[in-house]
Amino acid sequence: MISREQLHAAADELDLADRPVLVHASLRSFGAPVAGDTLLDTLLSLGATVLVPSFSEPQFGVAAPPSARPLRNGIDYANPPATAPRDEPYTVDCGLVNDHLGVFPKVVLARPDVARGRHPLNSFAAVGPLAAGLVESQRPTNVYEPIRELAARDGRILLIGVGLNRMTAIHLAEQQSGRRLFVRWARDAEGATVTAEVGSCSEGFPRLTPTLRPLAATRWVGSSVWQAFPARETLAAATAAIAADQSVTHCADPVCRSCADAMAGGPLDFAGSARR
């Protein structure tokens, strides 16, 4: 059994108190029962604001319009990713989240004081004193604004039992290195199809380990390793590494369309020019 005291000690030692913290967590990594509410309450008790990805692309994504399918967009339009589109458009209070993100984002979304961004496919949600300020500026064409806010407020990125392939902030580093983000589609409140920025394949992000490991403070809780990264410095280091070598984020699949298109710079418009 992992005690609240163990969780509190680790969070305190990692200097998470009174900060915004972007959390990527595997509760299974502890090797013993840990309730998501207990983890969240422990972080909040230290004055932290907890930010999580609360993506909902399977639920609210729609097919690419035939008239607006940019090239080099990380997608095979003939065989698009599976979606389960709903009749209603995304709203911040829909309560839905991609099951692949695990239990913890659902715990955050269940809180009555949660604040959630207005991105229909890749929203972020937050609880705590800085919650609204972190997510209120997120829009379909400004997907990673919560991470910019995290860095501006001297926040931390906390990986609990997961690796760099789950560090969403590296997608912002990709954009800052000069890559354009991919676009996908969703319906707005009037039923019209709108474009929304999304990230690329993240399975190659562990190749940035030599660059980012020196920035991490590490603690163990049970069998779970916690790694806390300073957001501002981590973004700067990852951005520089990607700008110096675009191939550094390529995953193990040599024919990954997403990785290839991201490395080439991202989407093109129909005239063959880079999208703005």
C-alpha positions as a Python dict, from the first residue, in 0.01 Angstrom:
ca = {
    (1, 'M'): (0, 0, 0),
    (2, 'I'): (137, 342, -97),
    (3, 'S'): (63, 598, 173),
    (4, 'R'): (-35, 961, 127),
    (5, 'E'): (279, 1046, 326),
    (6, 'Q'): (500, 878, 63),
    (7, 'L'): (330, 1070, -216),
    (8, 'H'): (356, 1396, -23),
    (9, 'A'): (725, 1344, 51),
    (10, 'A'): (812, 1275, -312),
    (11, 'A'): (617, 1576, -440),
    (12, 'D'): (774, 1801, -178),
    (13, 'E'): (1127, 1680, -254),
    (14, 'L'): (1069, 1742, -624),
    (15, 'D'): (983, 2107, -551),
    (16, 'L'): (626, 2087, -680),
    (17, 'A'): (470, 2297, -403),
    (18, 'D'): (288, 2613, -514),
    (19, 'R'): (365, 2549, -881),
    (20, 'P'): (166, 2452, -1188),
    (21, 'V'): (251, 2090, -1271),
    (22, 'L'): (173, 1909, -1596),
    (23, 'V'): (118, 1548, -1487),
    (24, 'H'): (147, 1235, -1701),
    (25, 'A'): (79, 940, -1470),
    (26, 'S'): (48, 563, -1477),
    (27, 'L'): (-119, 457, -1153),
    (28, 'R'): (-24, 98, -1229),
    (29, 'S'): (343, 191, -1208),
    (30, 'F'): (330, 206, -827),
    (31, 'G'): (302, -171, -800),
    (32, 'A'): (50, -122, -518),
    (33, 'P'): (-296, 37, -499),
    (34, 'V'): (-301, 415, -536),
    (35, 'A'): (-625, 601, -596),
    (36, 'G'): (-614, 881, -849),
    (37, 'D'): (-803, 1104, -608),
    (38, 'T'): (-537, 1046, -343),
    (39, 'L'): (-260, 1147, -583),
    (40, 'L'): (-451, 1454, -695),
    (41, 'D'): (-541, 1561, -341),
    (42, 'T'): (-179, 1521, -233),
    (43, 'L'): (-53, 1752, -506),
    (44, 'L'): (-327, 2005, -437),
    (45, 'S'): (-248, 2000, -65),
    (46, 'L'): (96, 2137, -151),
    (47, 'G'): (-58, 2431, -335),
    (48, 'A'): (19, 2287, -678),
    (49, 'T'): (-208, 2341, -976),
    (50, 'V'): (-246, 2012, -1163),
    (51, 'L'): (-263, 2024, -1543),
    (52, 'V'): (-332, 1715, -1756),
    (53, 'P'): (-397, 1635, -2121),
    (54, 'S'): (-768, 1562, -2165),
    (55, 'F'): (-772, 1472, -2533),
    (56, 'S'): (-1094, 1367, -2703),
    (57, 'E'): (-997, 1313, -3066),
    (58, 'P'): (-1172, 976, -3104),
    (59, 'Q'): (-1500, 1117, -2976),
    (60, 'F'): (-1509, 1449, -3159),
    (61, 'G'): (-1286, 1410, -3465),
    (62, 'V'): (-1451, 1408, -3808),
    (63, 'A'): (-1327, 1312, -4152),
    (64, 'A'): (-1115, 1555, -4351),
    (65, 'P'): (-1327, 1762, -4591),
    (66, 'P'): (-1252, 1656, -4950),
    (67, 'S'): (-1183, 2018, -5042),
    (68, 'A'): (-931, 2079, -4762),
    (69, 'R'): (-673, 1803, -4736),
    (70, 'P'): (-324, 1949, -4712),
    (71, 'L'): (-26, 1745, -4820),
    (72, 'R'): (243, 1635, -4573),
    (73, 'N'): (-12, 1630, -4292),
    (74, 'G'): (81, 1304, -4116),
    (75, 'I'): (-228, 1122, -4235),
    (76, 'D'): (-332, 875, -4502),
    (77, 'Y'): (-661, 1024, -4616),
    (78, 'A'): (-767, 692, -4768),
    (79, 'N'): (-720, 517, -4433),
    (80, 'P'): (-772, 779, -4161),
    (81, 'P'): (-744, 708, -3787),
    (82, 'A'): (-1049, 551, -3631),
    (83, 'T'): (-1295, 794, -3474),
    (84, 'A'): (-1632, 754, -3305),
    (85, 'P'): (-1787, 1092, -3382),
    (86, 'R'): (-2075, 1206, -3168),
    (87, 'D'): (-2382, 1395, -3280),
    (88, 'E'): (-2309, 1688, -3053),
    (89, 'P'): (-1997, 1911, -3074),
    (90, 'Y'): (-1729, 1927, -2806),
    (91, 'T'): (-1797, 2137, -2498),
    (92, 'V'): (-1572, 2198, -2198),
    (93, 'D'): (-1820, 2021, -1970),
    (94, 'C'): (-1869, 1709, -2185),
    (95, 'G'): (-1663, 1497, -1942),
    (96, 'L'): (-1524, 1279, -2223),
    (97, 'V'): (-1158, 1187, -2261),
    (98, 'N'): (-951, 943, -2464),
    (99, 'D'): (-930, 615, -2269),
    (100, 'H'): (-566, 572, -2376),
    (101, 'L'): (-468, 861, -2147),
    (102, 'G'): (-538, 644, -1843),
    (103, 'V'): (-730, 704, -1523),
    (104, 'F'): (-575, 1023, -1390),
    (105, 'P'): (-717, 1273, -1644),
    (106, 'K'): (-1063, 1133, -1572),
    (107, 'V'): (-1007, 1199, -1202),
    (108, 'V'): (-914, 1561, -1277),
    (109, 'L'): (-1214, 1609, -1505),
    (110, 'A'): (-1449, 1477, -1236),
    (111, 'R'): (-1364, 1765, -1001),
    (112, 'P'): (-1636, 2031, -984),
    (113, 'D'): (-1382, 2314, -1004),
    (114, 'V'): (-1199, 2181, -1311),
    (115, 'A'): (-1112, 2423, -1592),
    (116, 'R'): (-1084, 2280, -1942),
    (117, 'G'): (-951, 2428, -2266),
    (118, 'R'): (-1161, 2489, -2576),
    (119, 'H'): (-974, 2262, -2813),
    (120, 'P'): (-1221, 1999, -2942),
    (121, 'L'): (-959, 1727, -2994),
    (122, 'N'): (-655, 1799, -2773),
    (123, 'S'): (-780, 1995, -2473),
    (124, 'F'): (-599, 2033, -2142),
    (125, 'A'): (-771, 2039, -1804),
    (126, 'A'): (-655, 2182, -1474),
    (127, 'V'): (-748, 2197, -1107),
    (128, 'G'): (-597, 2431, -850),
    (129, 'P'): (-538, 2802, -790),
    (130, 'L'): (-391, 2872, -1137),
    (131, 'A'): (-624, 2642, -1332),
    (132, 'A'): (-820, 2901, -1529),
    (133, 'G'): (-511, 3097, -1625),
    (134, 'L'): (-343, 2788, -1767),
    (135, 'V'): (-621, 2679, -2001),
    (136, 'E'): (-843, 2978, -2075),
    (137, 'S'): (-650, 3083, -2388),
    (138, 'Q'): (-645, 2739, -2551),
    (139, 'R'): (-823, 2732, -2886),
    (140, 'P'): (-834, 2494, -3186),
    (141, 'T'): (-552, 2690, -3352),
    (142, 'N'): (-354, 2743, -3030),
    (143, 'V'): (-335, 2390, -2896),
    (144, 'Y'): (-26, 2419, -2675),
    (145, 'E'): (-98, 2752, -2507),
    (146, 'P'): (-143, 2574, -2169),
    (147, 'I'): (216, 2449, -2195),
    (148, 'R'): (342, 2798, -2283),
    (149, 'E'): (162, 2924, -1973),
    (150, 'L'): (313, 2642, -1767),
    (151, 'A'): (663, 2745, -1874),
    (152, 'A'): (595, 3116, -1822),
    (153, 'R'): (483, 3042, -1465),
    (154, 'D'): (797, 2839, -1383),
    (155, 'G'): (601, 2514, -1381),
    (156, 'R'): (712, 2155, -1381),
    (157, 'I'): (643, 1854, -1604),
    (158, 'L'): (596, 1543, -1390),
    (159, 'L'): (626, 1195, -1538),
    (160, 'I'): (495, 930, -1298),
    (161, 'G'): (586, 583, -1420),
    (162, 'V'): (587, 686, -1787),
    (163, 'G'): (856, 783, -2036),
    (164, 'L'): (932, 1074, -2264),
    (165, 'N'): (696, 934, -2527),
    (166, 'R'): (419, 1066, -2301),
    (167, 'M'): (568, 1415, -2256),
    (168, 'T'): (317, 1626, -2451),
    (169, 'A'): (531, 1937, -2408),
    (170, 'I'): (779, 1807, -2665),
    (171, 'H'): (515, 1872, -2931),
    (172, 'L'): (546, 2241, -2848),
    (173, 'A'): (924, 2207, -2881),
    (174, 'E'): (866, 2061, -3228),
    (175, 'Q'): (662, 2367, -3322),
    (176, 'Q'): (921, 2603, -3174),
    (177, 'S'): (1195, 2430, -3374),
    (178, 'G'): (1021, 2538, -3696),
    (179, 'R'): (783, 2252, -3768),
    (180, 'R'): (419, 2327, -3847),
    (181, 'L'): (161, 2134, -3651),
    (182, 'F'): (-67, 1887, -3824),
    (183, 'V'): (-432, 1974, -3873),
    (184, 'R'): (-739, 1763, -3806),
    (185, 'W'): (-1110, 1841, -3810),
    (186, 'A'): (-1403, 1872, -3571),
    (187, 'R'): (-1748, 2032, -3562),
    (188, 'D'): (-1816, 2363, -3396),
    (189, 'A'): (-2130, 2456, -3201),
    (190, 'E'): (-2311, 2548, -3525),
    (191, 'G'): (-2226, 2215, -3686),
    (192, 'A'): (-1965, 2355, -3924),
    (193, 'T'): (-1638, 2167, -3976),
    (194, 'V'): (-1336, 2351, -3834),
    (195, 'T'): (-964, 2278, -3837),
    (196, 'A'): (-767, 2213, -3520),
    (197, 'E'): (-393, 2182, -3458),
    (198, 'V'): (-261, 1851, -3324),
    (199, 'G'): (78, 1697, -3254),
    (200, 'S'): (277, 1431, -3435),
    (201, 'C'): (396, 1081, -3343),
    (202, 'S'): (560, 1083, -2999),
    (203, 'E'): (709, 734, -2989),
    (204, 'G'): (1053, 865, -3086),
    (205, 'F'): (1069, 1124, -2808),
    (206, 'P'): (1276, 896, -2581),
    (207, 'R'): (1564, 961, -2821),
    (208, 'L'): (1585, 1300, -2650),
    (209, 'T'): (1682, 1130, -2323),
    (210, 'P'): (2052, 1232, -2338),
    (211, 'T'): (1943, 1593, -2378),
    (212, 'L'): (1669, 1600, -2116),
    (213, 'R'): (1790, 1356, -1848),
    (214, 'P'): (2028, 1612, -1688),
    (215, 'L'): (1730, 1839, -1624),
    (216, 'A'): (1524, 1579, -1437),
    (217, 'A'): (1493, 1543, -1061),
    (218, 'T'): (1405, 1182, -979),
    (219, 'R'): (1239, 1005, -687),
    (220, 'W'): (1093, 657, -637),
    (221, 'V'): (755, 588, -481),
    (222, 'G'): (709, 215, -447),
    (223, 'S'): (803, 80, -789),
    (224, 'S'): (709, 404, -964),
    (225, 'V'): (980, 642, -1079),
    (226, 'W'): (886, 1010, -1068),
    (227, 'Q'): (1074, 1251, -1295),
    (228, 'A'): (1016, 1624, -1256),
    (229, 'F'): (1141, 1853, -1534),
    (230, 'P'): (1150, 2235, -1525),
    (231, 'A'): (916, 2327, -1810),
    (232, 'R'): (1097, 2634, -1941),
    (233, 'E'): (1440, 2476, -1955),
    (234, 'T'): (1305, 2148, -2092),
    (235, 'L'): (1128, 2323, -2378),
    (236, 'A'): (1440, 2521, -2461),
    (237, 'A'): (1664, 2214, -2461),
    (238, 'A'): (1424, 2001, -2666),
    (239, 'T'): (1365, 2283, -2914),
    (240, 'A'): (1738, 2326, -2970),
    (241, 'A'): (1796, 1953, -3009),
    (242, 'I'): (1518, 1915, -3268),
    (243, 'A'): (1630, 2223, -3460),
    (244, 'A'): (1982, 2081, -3475),
    (245, 'D'): (1869, 1735, -3591),
    (246, 'Q'): (1515, 1693, -3720),
    (247, 'S'): (1556, 1314, -3724),
    (248, 'V'): (1602, 1298, -3346),
    (249, 'T'): (1228, 1247, -3287),
    (250, 'H'): (1174, 974, -3548),
    (251, 'C'): (1019, 661, -3400),
    (252, 'A'): (1136, 303, -3461),
    (253, 'D'): (905, 259, -3760),
    (254, 'P'): (1114, 358, -4065),
    (255, 'V'): (802, 428, -4272),
    (256, 'C'): (604, 623, -4010),
    (257, 'R'): (414, 884, -4211),
    (258, 'S'): (366, 1110, -3911),
    (259, 'C'): (736, 1123, -3830),
    (260, 'A'): (840, 1172, -4192),
    (261, 'D'): (594, 1455, -4251),
    (262, 'A'): (686, 1627, -3923),
    (263, 'M'): (1057, 1606, -4002),
    (264, 'A'): (991, 1758, -4344),
    (265, 'G'): (828, 2058, -4177),
    (266, 'G'): (460, 1974, -4156),
    (267, 'P'): (159, 2048, -4376),
    (268, 'L'): (167, 2211, -4718),
    (269, 'D'): (-117, 2397, -4881),
    (270, 'F'): (-248, 2308, -5224),
    (271, 'A'): (8, 2524, -5400),
    (272, 'G'): (288, 2330, -5234),
    (273, 'S'): (369, 2608, -4986),
    (274, 'A'): (402, 2572, -4614),
    (275, 'R'): (81, 2640, -4422),
    (276, 'R'): (91, 2938, -4188),
}
